[in-house]
Amino acid sequence: MAKLSYLAGSPHNTSLWLKAMRLTVGYRS
């Protein structure tokens, strides 16, 4: 998960990533 590690280094990008994950999980559910 290189991307995850990279995003974790940037609070702003991590926030956007978490939002994307929520949308993805919500969509799958």
C-alpha positions as a Python dict, from the first residue, in 0.01 Angstrom:
ca = {
    (1, 'M'): (0, 0, 0),
    (2, 'A'): (257, 254, -111),
    (3, 'K'): (-16, 503, -197),
    (4, 'L'): (-165, 476, 151),
    (5, 'S'): (176, 541, 309),
    (6, 'Y'): (229, 839, 78),
    (7, 'L'): (-113, 987, 149),
    (8, 'A'): (-63, 933, 521),
    (9, 'G'): (225, 1179, 497),
    (10, 'S'): (-13, 1456, 393),
    (11, 'P'): (-304, 1545, 626),
    (12, 'H'): (-491, 1720, 344),
    (13, 'N'): (-457, 1428, 101),
    (14, 'T'): (-539, 1182, 378),
    (15, 'S'): (-862, 1370, 446),
    (16, 'L'): (-959, 1348, 80),
    (17, 'W'): (-861, 979, 74),
    (18, 'L'): (-1077, 906, 378),
    (19, 'K'): (-1370, 1082, 210),
    (20, 'A'): (-1316, 874, -102),
    (21, 'M'): (-1304, 556, 108),
    (22, 'R'): (-1632, 648, 279),
    (23, 'L'): (-1796, 700, -60),
    (24, 'T'): (-1653, 372, -188),
    (25, 'V'): (-1766, 175, 119),
    (26, 'G'): (-2107, 338, 107),
    (27, 'Y'): (-2137, 254, -261),
    (28, 'R'): (-2038, -109, -207),
    (29, 'S'): (-2276, -137, 84),
}
